[in-house]
């Protein structure tokens, strides 16, 4: 089963990483000042990601474009 791991980084900030069932790290968060903020970040990902679309951001000739990827 996939799991979120909360840890303290070398700068004293809390981060979470998401590990797949095979143990591979598949996502790492930003730094949070508190453990509670980090937990809220995990909750936000769990609430917002199930229906999230995949968008590939590309820069072409100085313009930013968004292309939606099929999943």
C-alpha positions as a printed Julia matrix, in Angstrom:
71×3 Matrix{Float64}:
   0.0    0.0     0.0
   1.26   3.51   -0.8
   2.1    5.71    2.17
   2.94   9.29    3.11
   6.05   9.75    5.24
   6.56  12.92    7.31
  10.14  13.87    8.13
  12.3   16.78    9.28
  14.71  17.96    6.57
  18.24  19.34    6.96
  16.88  22.91    7.21
  14.55  22.1    10.12
  11.4   22.05    7.99
   8.82  19.28    7.83
   8.22  17.62    4.5
   6.26  14.65    3.28
   7.07  12.16    0.61
   4.71   9.73   -1.05
   6.01   6.2    -1.51
   4.49   3.73   -3.95
   3.8    0.14   -2.92
   7.2   -0.89   -4.26
   8.94   1.62   -1.97
   9.82   4.11   -4.71
   9.42   7.79   -3.82
   6.93   9.29   -6.26
   6.39  12.76   -4.77
   8.08  15.13   -2.32
   6.44  18.18   -0.78
   7.56  21.7    -0.11
   8.95  22.52    3.35
   6.55  23.35    6.2
   7.4   25.19    9.42
   5.24  22.88   11.56
   4.33  19.21   11.58
   0.66  20.23   11.69
   1.08  22.27    8.5
   2.71  19.29    6.83
  -0.18  17.02    7.83
  -2.61  19.6     6.4
  -0.62  19.5     3.16
  -1.09  15.72    2.99
  -4.81  16.11    3.64
  -5.03  18.71    0.87
  -3.34  16.39   -1.63
  -5.64  13.52   -0.67
  -8.74  15.72   -1.03
  -7.76  17.52   -4.24
  -5.85  14.94   -6.26
  -8.4   12.18   -7.0
 -10.0   14.21   -9.79
  -6.97  16.3   -10.73
  -6.22  16.52  -14.42
  -2.73  16.15  -15.8
  -1.41  19.26  -17.56
   1.92  19.36  -19.36
   3.43  22.85  -19.19
   5.49  23.74  -22.22
   7.33  26.84  -23.31
   7.36  27.5   -27.01
   8.99  30.62  -28.45
   8.76  32.46  -25.14
   5.08  31.64  -24.58
   3.82  29.31  -21.89
   1.25  26.79  -23.1
  -0.76  24.16  -21.3
  -1.5   20.83  -22.95
  -3.8   18.4   -21.22
  -2.51  14.84  -21.14
  -4.76  11.83  -21.43
  -4.55   9.43  -18.51
